[in-house]
């Protein structure tokens, strides 16, 4: 039962639903993998609704790899239809687990199409449930650190960059914790902002799992009594320190992170948080051209050879599709260099929240490099700022400019944007945060 909103503080409601897919659905997160073969631990979506009497906003945290803008748009419509919350005040984030379903990519597959359609209605109803439970709340923010992640851009002696371990590489170990209690002091929600890829079970595991995020939630919820939402940060170049083809790495990493969250939670004092607001903007990021015509042409030849080899070896179909998708991007770049034609930019929605006077959150779609999140948090005009990736769309990797010359998976395989994109994301997020002051 919701309570009357008190003008000096926001009202908050939270709700959760199971979004585990059926076994046998195509997987998402690793190209060289078939359908999901078993349910290890469930996937959840958790909704948080915040209201100050005049404005309302909804935040969804989903145990999925990502969602595209079209699916997010339909979710927003469903939320608005059921609650009246403006579509522009709905934020849909993904934890980026690599052990979940294809939720939007191959809609020719009946299971994918059915899962997506059901997901849209589930999330719309979930936000309505959270809205019905809202009650006046007091909030507080605290910060800790966790060492469960490591920079993954390992440079070999020949100068090539591979997905490995780079202990000297830049990394943000900060753990942001938002404590939400009702005005009597009973826990409502615990929001956790941290940045590490949920890939601790490696690409050979084909079961459904929320990875370390799911076990972290269990730890936090069992010890605090609050519903825990995980907001994945800028983890584009950060992997877990343990990666083995079993669940144990996820269990121990989730326990380590969860214990740090609980320690921070216990020291947080809460207070009224007057007001909530959301702002958003769209930026047009320049599409990747791989540095030079010569560089693009060399990559084109390499990819053509790779596809020929994969085809001759009867490689897994998803591997061939992934290589063909990359080849299409490289061909566009080669054609652009040859003709001077400007490539169509990559559209990206940036969003920012303000809750009370001291807490803000900036979001961006896709896989944002760690240094970008650090910059936004450090330069924010708010006392406390969370940076959240994988929000409202999926545009691939956004690396920092200095790594383009080094190459590596994030640049040559999985980015759609040129080096200027990082600054545009950073600048856009900071403009939104200043707008909310």
Number of C-alpha atoms within 10 A of each C-alpha: 9 14 12 11 17 15 15 15 23 27 31 31 27 28 23 21 15 14 21 21 24 16 17 15 20 22 26 24 19 17 16 15 18 17 17 23 16 14 17 14 16 16 23 17 24 23 27 27 25 25 25 23 15 9 15 23 23 29 20 26 23 28 28 27 23 32 26 18 20 12 19 20 18 16 24 25 20 22 25 20 15 16 19 12 23 16 19 16 20 25 23 26 29 26 29 30 27 28 30 30 33 26 26 21 15 12 14 9 13 11 20 22 17 14 20 21 16 12 20 20 14 19 24 22 21 23 30 25 20 22 28 18 18 25 24 26 30 27 26 20 22 18 19 17 15 18 15 19 24 26 24 24 26 18 16 10 7 6 10 12 18 16 16 16 18 17 14 10 13 17 23 22 18 16 20 24 25 25 27 28 24 20 17 9 11 14 18 24 25 26 22 26 23 27 32 29 26 28 25 26 24 18 17 13 21 26 22 25 29 29 31 29 28 25 22 27 24 15 19 25 18 11 13 19 13 20 22 25 27 24 28 28 32 30 31 25 27 27 24 23 18 17 17 15 14 13 19 16 21 26 17 16 24 23 21 18 25 25 17 19 29 20 14 20 25 12 13 17 14 18 15 21 22 19 21 24 20 24 18 19 13 12 15 15 22 19 22 23 24 27 14 12 16 12 14 23 18 14 19 20 12 13 18 13 12 16 19 12 13 15 14 9 9 9 13 14 14 14 17 20 13 15 17 16 13 19 21 12 19 26 16 19 26 22 17 15 20 10 8 10 11 14 15 11 15 16 16 20 20 23 26 29 24 21 21 21 16 15 20 25 23 29 28 29 29 27 28 26 24 26 19 21 26 20 14 22 21 13 12 20 19 18 12 18 25 28 27 29 30 30 30 29 25 19 24 20 23 31 25 19 13 9 14 16 11 13 17 18 14 23 23 17 18 17 21 24 23 22 23 16 22 21 15 15 26 21 14 22 28 20 17 21 26 12 14 19 12
